[in-house]
Amino acid sequence: MLASADAALAVSSSAARKVHTSAGEDVFHQGTPQTALSVLCTGTARLSHRVPSGRVVLLGVCGPGELLSMPSPEAHPYSCRVKEGAWVTLIESAVLGGLVGEMPGLGTALAEKLAERNARYVKRIALLATEGARGRLAGALDILMREAQQADAQAHSLDISAKDLGDMAGCSRQTASLWLGKME
């Protein structure tokens, strides 16, 4: 249901507007309310969270077709920035309300998908507060492998840089490389 709902939302020109986002540009910011549902159409986007110490933690990297955010009047828990030029589909709250009325189960499916992802992000943030660099790195690798296996049952390799891995684990690229070498 959700894959077809994502596709329907992304291509419905009457219900959505496509916005081009330049490389390094933010789609939305942590702490600001969201007025629209956003779906990444092309390119990749990084979702990150700024912890109270000021450090920015990479929560995940999204690809085409992935749900970035849902509308909410409350402060958004993370930020989204595109890595290269990308197209993002935005569906305003009022239009989304009409679509949910027309497509039974759409609202529930979207909310469940976002809640599942947010639960993973909360675990990542908690990991930063409770583990040393090695434990955080092992936790980040474990999370990445589980996500890759859920996406593709045959996945056995990850395409991620040491900098991205360090950002996920709350450490520098050098520390991530050092611990990866030791774990290897």
Disulfide bonds with the S-S distance in Angstrom:
none
